[in-house]
Amino acid sequence: MFARLMKIFIDCSEEFINNERNLILSGVSERCLCGSLMIIINRAISNTEFEAYFTDIEYNRNFDGRIKTIIDDDMEIINITCDLIVHSRGQIQENDNLIAIEMKRDNHPESEKNKDRIRLRALTKKTNDSFTYSSDGKTFPQYVCGYYVGIFYEISLIERKINIEYYREGELYKEYTRVF
C-alpha cells in the first residue's frame, strides 16, 4: 500500500507544481496551496481503490468527535491539526489513515518545521508500537497514528524549489528536492 500511495502523491505533487506554479510563486497562504493540492489528490484517488477516502484540510477530530491527539517523542499528549490528510474519517476501521501532509515555507523558524516533523513521525507510527495504541487492528487507537505516508513539503520561493521529506513507520524514509 505504501508504494501505491507514494506514487499517487508523487504524481499529484508533479501536477500541483506544473499546474499551480503561478499560485505557488504568488506567495499565497499555505492553506490556499493545500486547498489546491487537495483538489488534485481528490481527483487522483477517485475511481481507485482509495475512492472511499477523503482529503481534508486541517481536520482536527478523531472518529468519535474528540480533538485528535498524538503522543510525541517525550510522551507528551499534543492536540494536532495536520495541514492536509487523506483518511476515511473513521469509516474504514482497518486502514483509516493513509497520508498526512505538513506544508511550510522555508522562511519559517526551524523550530516550527521540527514540530511538523515530530508530528509526522508520530502520525506514521504503526498502531501497535506501544501501550498507547490498539493492537487488535480493529479498535481505533486513543492517539492518532498509523498513517502509511507522512510528507513534509517545504516550499522555497526564492530558490524555486520544493524539499520533500517522506516519513514511514515513524522514521524519515526519503528526501527529495524538486526545482520548479
N, C-alpha and C positions, 0 to 999 in steps of 0.2 A: 504494500500500500504506500509506503514511504516514497518509492521510486515514482509511482504514478502521480502522487501529489506534488512531488518536486517538479516533474515535467509540466504539469498543469500550471504551477506557479511560474516557472521559468518562461513558458510561452506567454502567460499573462503579463509578466514583467516586461518582456520584449514589446508586446503590443502597447502597453502603457507608455513605455519610453518613446516608441516610434510615433504613436498617435497623439500623445499628450505632451510632447516636447515643449511647446509654447506655454502650456499651462504650468508645467514644472518650472520653466525659466521665469515665469511671471512673478514668482515669489508668493503665491497664494498659500494659505494655511495648509498644514499637514492634513487637517481634517478634510479639506476640499480635495486634496490629492488622494486621500484614502477613499473618498466617495467615487472618484473616477476609477480607481483601481477596483473597487467593489463591483462596479457595473461590469467591468471586463471579466472578473472572476465569476460572477453570477452567470454570465453568458457562456463561459468556458465549461462550467460544471453542468449546465443544463444538457439533457439528453446523454448523460454519462451515468456511471454507477453512483455518482455523488449528487444526482439531481434532487434528492430529498433533503439536502443540506442547505443552510442559509449562510449568507455572507453578511455580517453585521459590523457596523462602526461603533466603537466604544460601548459594546454590550457589557453590562455590569451585573447581570442577575444569574444566579445559579438555577438549576432545574426546578427548585421549589420556591423561587421568588426571593431568596436571600441574596444579599450582596455577595458577589464572587470574591473569594479569598484564596491566597496561596500561603504556603509556608516557605520563607526564604532560607538561605544557607545558614542563618543564625537561629533557625527555628522560630522566627517571629511571624505572627499572622499579619498579612498585609492585604487590605482591600485592593482589588485590581479592576482596571478598566483598560483592556487592551485596545490598541488603535483599530485593528481590523481582525476579525476572526471568521473562520469557516467552521460551522458546528451544526448540530441537529436541534439546538435549543432544548435538549433533553428528551427528544422524541425517539432517538435511536440509542438504546442503552449501551450496547456493546462497543460501539465506535462513535461516541458522541462528539468528540473534539478532533478536528482534522488539522487546521492551520491557524497559527497565531502570528500576527504581523505587528511589529512596532516600527514606526516610521519617525525619523528625526532628520533635521537639517544638521549639517556638520558644525554649525556655529553654536550649537547648544553646549553647555558645560559637559565635560567628560563624566561628571558625577551623575547627571541625568541619563546619559547614554548607558552608563553602567547599571543603573536601576532597571532600565529596559532589558538589558542582557540578563540580569539576575532573574527578572520576571520570566523571560523566555526559557531559561534553564529550568525554572520551577514548573512552568506550564508543560514542558515536554518530558518531564519525568514520567516513567511508567506508573501505572496506578498501584502497583504492588511494591513500590520502593521502600516503604517504611510503615510504621504503625498507623500513620495518619490516612492512609489510602485504602480503598477497597481491595480485597484480594480475591474475591469470587468472580470478578469480571462482569458482574451484573449489577451490583449495587453501586450507585454513584458515590464517589468519594466525598468526604466533607470539604476538602480543599480541591480547587480546580487543578487538574493535571491531565496527563495522557494525550496531549496534542501530538500528532505524528510529526509535524514540522513546525519549527519556530523560525521566524525570519526577522532579523534586524536590518532595516532598509534605511541607509543613511545617504542623504542627498547633498551633494556639494554643487551649488550653483556656480561658484567662481571657477572651479576646476571642471565643471560639466561632467561629473561622474557620479555614479551610484555605487556605494560599497554595500555589499550584501553579505550577511553572515547567516548561515543556516545552522539551526540547533536541532539535535535529535537525542532523545532519551537523556535529557538533562545536560548535554555536553555540546560544545561547539563542534560542528561536523565539517563545515567547509566555509571558506571565504571566497568572495568573487568581487571583482571590480568591473563595472561596465561604464565606459566613456560614452557620452551621448552628444 
